[in-house]
Amino acid sequence: MILFYIIKLCYKDKEYRDLLLTAAFILVLGMVVYHYIEGWTWLDAFYFSFITLTTIGFGDFAPQTDIGKIFTIIYTMVGISIILAFINTFYQHYNKQKRRRK
């Protein structure tokens, strides 16, 4: 229950909301690029984008084209930074609410 409350509070914060929208944009960007450059299905392209940005990296997909590999290098550096900022902001809101409840 507290998780939904914190998500609601975070969404009211402009910085968090901007990071959420940016993270969503980065995921969609990756999905579109991999769909067209690598020829993957929309689901496979989204899956690879998500697995890459969350640093899980199962290794079941990998770009085969040179442009896909170059994009992945840039996409990973930028995307992981944005995802980490998003998680950090969420964590700060969570800790703030946790301290208030004590």
C-alpha positions, 0 to 999 in steps of 0.5 A: 500500500505504501508503494502506491502512495509513494508513486503518487507522491513522486508523480507530483514531483516535477523532477520525478515526473520528468525522469519517468517520461524520459525513461519511457521515451528512452525505452520506446526509442530503443524499441523503435531503433532495434525494430527497424535496424535489427529487424526484430519484432516489436516485442523482441525490441522492447524486451532487449531495450528493457533488459539492456537498460536494467543491466540484466543482460541475459544474452539471448539477443544481441545486435548484429549490424554495425549501426546497431552495435554503435547505437547500443553503446550510446543507448546503454551509456545514456539510458542506464544513467537516466534509469539510475537517476529515476531509481535514485529519485524514487528511493529518496521519496521513499526514504523521506516518507519512511522518516515522516511515518516514524 
